[in-house]
Amino acid sequence: MPIIDLYLPEGIISVEKEQELAKRLITCLVRHEGFGDPAPEFVQRISTAYIHRLPITSVHTIAQGQARVVRVHATYHPGGLDTLRMRGFIAEATQIVVDTTGDPNLFDRTWITLSETVEGGWGINGKSVRDKTSQAA
């Protein structure tokens, strides 16, 4: 069930590198959730990364219009990340963005946000999934 929403202002990374970045981030999240590396095949099938390309004119900070800021939003199953795993994912995901883009300035400009679903609050195949061990997918 792990899902990454990756928000990238234009010009941050080449289209050719986007797929690599998305795959590295979702693999990182799955590993921090404790699914293993490599994760079981059913986890690999349902773990998804969405790339949201944004015009540079649509990303702003208080200090700067047209800001070069990346957002990685991770959604995970209930109880999937304890505090240590959250910290580990945030640190590693930030470094993945920097390494994949080749832009060390993004270290201070990459936002990682996390959302934990509620028990039974996600589903696939038309069925609510109650925990991370379900192989209903």
C-alpha positions as CSV (number, residue, x, y, z in Angstrom):
1,M,0.0,0.0,0.0
2,P,2.9,2.4,0.3
3,I,2.4,5.4,-2.0
4,I,4.7,8.2,-2.8
5,D,3.4,11.5,-4.3
6,L,6.5,13.3,-5.7
7,Y,6.0,17.0,-6.6
8,L,8.7,18.4,-8.9
9,P,8.9,21.9,-10.3
10,E,10.0,21.9,-13.9
11,G,13.7,22.0,-14.4
12,I,14.6,20.1,-11.2
13,I,15.4,16.8,-12.9
14,S,15.4,15.4,-16.4
15,V,12.4,13.3,-17.5
16,E,14.8,10.4,-18.0
17,K,15.8,10.6,-14.3
18,E,12.3,10.9,-12.9
19,Q,11.6,7.2,-13.1
20,E,14.8,6.4,-11.2
21,L,13.9,8.9,-8.5
22,A,10.4,7.6,-8.1
23,K,11.6,3.9,-7.9
24,R,14.3,4.7,-5.4
25,L,11.8,6.6,-3.2
26,I,9.1,4.0,-3.2
27,T,11.7,1.2,-2.6
28,C,13.0,3.2,0.3
29,L,9.6,3.6,1.9
30,V,8.8,-0.1,1.5
31,R,12.1,-1.0,3.2
32,H,11.5,1.4,6.1
33,E,8.0,-0.1,6.5
34,G,9.7,-3.4,7.2
35,F,8.7,-5.3,4.0
36,G,12.3,-6.3,3.3
37,D,14.6,-5.8,0.4
38,P,13.5,-7.0,-2.0
39,A,9.9,-6.7,-0.9
40,P,7.5,-9.5,-1.6
41,E,6.1,-9.5,-5.1
42,F,2.6,-8.5,-4.0
43,V,4.1,-5.5,-2.2
44,Q,6.1,-4.5,-5.3
45,R,2.9,-4.7,-7.4
46,I,0.9,-2.3,-5.2
47,S,3.5,0.1,-4.0
48,T,3.3,3.2,-6.2
49,A,5.0,6.5,-6.9
50,Y,3.1,9.3,-8.6
51,I,5.1,12.1,-10.2
52,H,3.4,15.5,-10.2
53,R,5.2,17.9,-12.6
54,L,4.6,21.5,-11.7
55,P,5.2,24.6,-13.7
56,I,8.0,26.5,-11.9
57,T,5.5,29.5,-11.6
58,S,3.3,27.4,-9.3
59,V,5.8,26.8,-6.5
60,H,6.5,29.6,-4.0
61,T,7.9,30.2,-0.6
62,I,7.5,33.4,1.4
63,A,11.0,34.4,0.5
64,Q,11.0,33.4,-3.2
65,G,8.6,33.1,-6.0
66,Q,9.3,30.3,-8.5
67,A,11.1,28.3,-5.8
68,R,13.1,25.2,-6.5
69,V,11.4,23.1,-3.8
70,V,10.7,19.4,-4.0
71,R,7.9,17.7,-2.0
72,V,7.9,14.0,-1.2
73,H,4.6,12.9,0.4
74,A,4.6,9.3,1.7
75,T,1.4,7.4,2.6
76,Y,1.8,4.2,4.5
77,H,-0.3,1.5,6.3
78,P,-1.3,1.9,10.0
79,G,1.7,1.5,12.3
80,G,4.0,1.2,9.3
81,L,6.6,3.7,10.6
82,D,7.5,4.2,14.1
83,T,9.5,7.3,15.1
84,L,12.9,5.8,14.2
85,R,11.7,4.6,10.9
86,M,10.1,7.9,10.1
87,R,13.4,9.7,10.8
88,G,15.3,7.1,8.8
89,F,13.0,7.5,5.8
90,I,13.1,11.3,5.9
91,A,16.9,11.3,6.0
92,E,17.3,8.7,3.3
93,A,14.6,10.1,1.0
94,T,16.1,13.6,1.2
95,Q,19.5,12.2,0.2
96,I,17.9,10.2,-2.6
97,V,16.5,13.4,-4.0
98,V,19.8,15.2,-3.8
99,D,21.8,12.3,-5.3
100,T,19.4,11.6,-8.1
101,T,19.0,15.2,-9.1
102,G,22.7,16.0,-8.6
103,D,21.7,19.2,-6.9
104,P,23.1,19.6,-3.3
105,N,21.0,22.7,-2.8
106,L,17.9,20.6,-2.7
107,F,19.1,19.2,0.7
108,D,17.6,22.3,2.3
109,R,14.7,22.5,-0.2
110,T,13.2,19.0,0.0
111,W,10.1,18.6,2.1
112,I,9.1,15.1,3.2
113,T,5.6,14.8,4.6
114,L,4.1,11.6,6.0
115,S,0.5,10.3,6.2
116,E,-0.5,7.1,8.0
117,T,-3.8,5.6,6.8
118,V,-6.4,4.5,9.4
119,E,-7.1,0.8,9.9
120,G,-9.1,-0.4,7.0
121,G,-8.8,3.0,5.4
122,W,-7.3,1.8,2.1
123,G,-8.1,-0.9,-0.3
124,I,-7.4,-2.6,-3.6
125,N,-9.3,-5.0,-5.8
126,G,-12.5,-3.4,-4.5
127,K,-11.7,-4.6,-0.9
128,S,-10.7,-2.8,2.2
129,V,-7.3,-4.0,3.4
130,R,-7.0,-4.2,7.2
131,D,-3.2,-4.6,7.7
132,K,0.2,-4.7,6.0
133,T,0.3,-8.5,5.8
134,S,-2.8,-8.9,3.7
135,Q,-2.1,-10.5,0.3
136,A,-5.5,-9.5,-1.1
137,A,-3.8,-7.6,-3.9
